[in-house]
């Protein structure tokens, strides 16, 4: 059974650390982590959740479509 609390946990598990220390997450990885906790979301639903429930991730996608990439930024002006 899917639990709402598992959504945030799945997001945290999908976040990756780059060698330069930047944290990124893709909607593909987020959806894969959601499936592990019994949530079956589309890429569009995952993007909407990221846009609505995270405030320190920006879209850095280089291509069109729903498979997007976000990175964590410092809202105080730094990266």
MDAnalysis code that builds the backbone (N, CA, C; Angstrom):
import MDAnalysis as mda
import numpy as np

u = mda.Universe.empty(237, n_residues=79, atom_resindex=np.repeat(np.arange(79), 3), trajectory=True)
u.add_TopologyAttr("name", ["N", "CA", "C"] * 79)
u.add_TopologyAttr("resid", np.arange(1, 80))
u.add_TopologyAttr("resname", ["UNK", "UNK", "UNK", "UNK", "UNK", "UNK", "UNK", "UNK", "UNK", "UNK", "UNK", "UNK", "UNK", "UNK", "UNK", "UNK", "UNK", "UNK", "UNK", "UNK", "UNK", "UNK", "UNK", "UNK", "UNK", "UNK", "UNK", "UNK", "UNK", "UNK", "UNK", "UNK", "UNK", "UNK", "UNK", "UNK", "UNK", "UNK", "UNK", "UNK", "UNK", "UNK", "UNK", "UNK", "UNK", "UNK", "UNK", "UNK", "UNK", "UNK", "UNK", "UNK", "UNK", "UNK", "UNK", "UNK", "UNK", "UNK", "UNK", "UNK", "UNK", "UNK", "UNK", "UNK", "UNK", "UNK", "UNK", "UNK", "UNK", "UNK", "UNK", "UNK", "UNK", "UNK", "UNK", "UNK", "UNK", "UNK", "UNK"])
u.atoms.positions = np.array([
    [0.838, -1.179, 0.000],
    [0.000, 0.000, 0.000],
    [0.887, 1.249, 0.000],
    [0.561, 2.165, -0.856],
    [1.334, 3.403, -0.971],
    [1.002, 4.345, 0.182],
    [2.048, 4.953, 0.740],
    [1.854, 5.930, 1.815],
    [2.385, 7.274, 1.347],
    [1.660, 8.319, 1.668],
    [2.032, 9.662, 1.227],
    [3.421, 10.061, 1.738],
    [3.786, 9.646, 2.928],
    [5.105, 9.978, 3.482],
    [6.245, 9.414, 2.645],
    [5.980, 8.361, 1.892],
    [7.020, 7.726, 1.086],
    [7.436, 8.570, -0.120],
    [6.630, 9.533, -0.512],
    [6.955, 10.363, -1.681],
    [8.218, 11.175, -1.416],
    [8.276, 11.848, -0.295],
    [9.457, 12.640, 0.054],
    [10.699, 11.774, 0.215],
    [10.520, 10.598, 0.794],
    [11.634, 9.667, 0.959],
    [12.149, 9.217, -0.400],
    [11.243, 8.924, -1.316],
    [11.642, 8.509, -2.664],
    [12.399, 9.639, -3.358],
    [11.953, 10.862, -3.167],
    [12.661, 11.996, -3.759],
    [14.079, 12.083, -3.205],
    [14.212, 11.997, -1.891],
    [15.540, 12.069, -1.267],
    [16.464, 10.976, -1.794],
    [15.935, 9.805, -2.000],
    [16.746, 8.689, -2.517],
    [17.136, 8.888, -3.973],
    [16.352, 9.649, -4.711],
    [16.638, 9.897, -6.127],
    [17.689, 10.979, -6.336],
    [17.934, 11.796, -5.338],
    [18.915, 12.877, -5.451],
    [20.322, 12.278, -5.485],
    [21.111, 12.712, -6.446],
    [22.489, 12.233, -6.628],
    [23.462, 13.377, -6.400],
    [24.640, 13.046, -5.902],
    [25.705, 14.028, -5.680],
    [26.719, 13.892, -6.807],
    [26.994, 14.998, -7.501],
    [27.977, 14.983, -8.586],
    [29.381, 15.062, -7.986],
    [30.402, 14.737, -8.776],
    [31.776, 14.845, -8.279],
    [32.142, 16.269, -7.839],
    [31.479, 17.263, -8.388],
    [31.749, 18.653, -8.011],
    [30.966, 19.075, -6.771],
    [30.173, 18.177, -6.214],
    [29.434, 18.477, -5.002],
    [28.031, 19.004, -5.213],
    [27.575, 19.085, -6.460],
    [26.221, 19.564, -6.722],
    [25.229, 18.400, -6.631],
    [24.078, 18.685, -6.089],
    [23.025, 17.664, -5.965],
    [22.057, 17.821, -7.129],
    [21.804, 16.719, -7.823],
    [20.869, 16.733, -8.944],
    [19.870, 15.597, -8.779],
    [18.744, 15.753, -9.437],
    [17.733, 14.696, -9.464],
    [17.069, 14.729, -10.825],
    [16.804, 13.554, -11.374],
    [16.054, 13.468, -12.625],
    [14.671, 12.920, -12.316],
    [13.719, 13.294, -13.133],
    [12.370, 12.769, -12.917],
    [12.332, 11.271, -13.184],
    [13.194, 10.776, -14.062],
    [13.250, 9.335, -14.331],
    [13.671, 8.591, -13.061],
    [14.708, 9.077, -12.377],
    [15.151, 8.446, -11.130],
    [14.088, 8.566, -10.039],
    [13.430, 9.714, -9.963],
    [12.388, 9.924, -8.963],
    [11.240, 8.945, -9.176],
    [10.794, 8.787, -10.412],
    [9.702, 7.845, -10.716],
    [10.126, 6.418, -10.376],
    [11.375, 6.063, -10.655],
    [11.871, 4.716, -10.335],
    [11.845, 4.479, -8.821],
    [12.254, 5.465, -8.046],
    [12.215, 5.335, -6.588],
    [10.781, 5.267, -6.076],
    [9.876, 6.009, -6.709],
    [8.462, 5.956, -6.317],
    [7.873, 4.569, -6.542],
    [8.252, 3.934, -7.644],
    [7.740, 2.586, -7.926],
    [8.145, 1.601, -6.836],
    [9.320, 1.806, -6.252],
    [9.794, 0.919, -5.187],
    [8.927, 1.004, -3.939],
    [8.210, 2.124, -3.769],
    [7.343, 2.303, -2.602],
    [5.866, 2.357, -3.014],
    [5.558, 1.693, -4.124],
    [4.175, 1.471, -4.576],
    [3.436, 2.709, -5.083],
    [4.167, 3.684, -5.587],
    [3.545, 4.829, -6.248],
    [3.844, 4.707, -7.740],
    [2.828, 4.745, -8.559],
    [2.999, 4.631, -10.009],
    [2.664, 5.971, -10.645],
    [3.681, 6.821, -10.775],
    [3.505, 8.167, -11.303],
    [4.078, 8.281, -12.699],
    [3.511, 9.208, -13.453],
    [4.077, 9.562, -14.750],
    [5.194, 10.579, -14.518],
    [5.981, 10.813, -15.559],
    [7.027, 11.831, -15.451],
    [6.405, 13.203, -15.205],
    [5.259, 13.454, -15.828],
    [4.582, 14.742, -15.641],
    [4.174, 14.941, -14.183],
    [3.636, 13.914, -13.555],
    [3.249, 14.012, -12.152],
    [4.471, 14.264, -11.265],
    [5.569, 13.593, -11.580],
    [6.799, 13.770, -10.800],
    [7.314, 15.204, -10.939],
    [7.296, 15.739, -12.156],
    [7.724, 17.130, -12.372],
    [6.854, 18.096, -11.583],
    [5.562, 17.879, -11.598],
    [4.647, 18.760, -10.874],
    [4.916, 18.718, -9.373],
    [5.196, 17.522, -8.843],
    [5.489, 17.408, -7.413],
    [6.774, 18.165, -7.079],
    [7.798, 17.985, -7.882],
    [9.071, 18.680, -7.638],
    [8.862, 20.193, -7.674],
    [8.125, 20.671, -8.665],
    [7.887, 22.111, -8.791],
    [7.073, 22.669, -7.632],
    [6.145, 21.882, -7.094],
    [5.255, 22.370, -6.041],
    [5.766, 22.147, -4.623],
    [6.562, 21.112, -4.407],
    [6.942, 20.757, -3.046],
    [8.418, 20.940, -2.725],
    [9.228, 21.308, -3.698],
    [10.625, 21.637, -3.398],
    [10.846, 23.082, -3.809],
    [11.594, 23.793, -3.015],
    [11.796, 25.218, -3.289],
    [13.241, 25.554, -3.616],
    [14.115, 24.572, -3.527],
    [15.516, 24.852, -3.784],
    [16.079, 23.985, -4.918],
    [15.216, 23.533, -5.811],
    [15.655, 22.799, -6.996],
    [15.210, 23.558, -8.239],
    [16.138, 23.719, -9.184],
    [15.880, 24.421, -10.442],
    [16.010, 23.464, -11.607],
    [15.205, 23.687, -12.615],
    [15.249, 22.879, -13.831],
    [16.481, 23.263, -14.652],
    [17.329, 22.283, -14.951],
    [18.502, 22.520, -15.792],
    [18.485, 21.599, -17.008],
    [17.314, 21.147, -17.396],
    [17.176, 20.222, -18.521],
    [17.737, 20.829, -19.799],
    [18.370, 19.996, -20.596],
    [18.948, 20.459, -21.856],
    [18.116, 20.035, -23.058],
    [17.030, 19.314, -22.819],
    [16.180, 18.867, -23.919],
    [14.714, 19.039, -23.540],
    [13.874, 19.060, -24.557],
    [12.431, 19.191, -24.351],
    [11.867, 17.864, -23.845],
    [10.702, 17.931, -23.219],
    [10.018, 16.717, -22.798],
    [9.855, 16.656, -21.290],
    [9.289, 15.564, -20.842],
    [8.992, 15.383, -19.423],
    [10.161, 14.805, -18.632],
    [11.141, 14.203, -19.297],
    [12.320, 13.667, -18.607],
    [13.254, 14.837, -18.319],
    [13.103, 15.408, -17.145],
    [13.826, 16.629, -16.800],
    [14.877, 16.369, -15.730],
    [15.804, 17.321, -15.606],
    [16.854, 17.274, -14.597],
    [16.782, 18.556, -13.777],
    [16.873, 18.404, -12.461],
    [16.848, 19.538, -11.545],
    [18.117, 19.517, -10.717],
    [18.589, 20.703, -10.313],
    [19.719, 20.738, -9.393],
    [19.390, 21.639, -8.213],
    [20.023, 21.327, -7.073],
    [19.796, 22.088, -5.862],
    [20.636, 23.358, -5.917],
    [19.990, 24.476, -5.661],
    [20.695, 25.755, -5.645],
    [20.517, 26.417, -4.296],
    [21.360, 27.379, -4.036],
    [21.288, 28.155, -2.810],
    [20.365, 29.338, -3.065],
    [19.212, 29.402, -2.397],
    [18.264, 30.495, -2.664],
    [18.794, 31.869, -2.230],
    [19.924, 31.893, -1.557],
    [20.491, 33.171, -1.119],
    [21.474, 33.742, -2.118],
    [21.456, 33.227, -3.350],
    [22.270, 33.805, -4.408],
    [23.475, 33.003, -4.818],
    [23.869, 32.001, -4.088],
    [25.022, 31.189, -4.450],
    [24.597, 29.877, -5.082],
    [25.571, 29.082, -5.503],
    [25.262, 27.763, -6.070],
    [25.860, 26.692, -5.233],
])
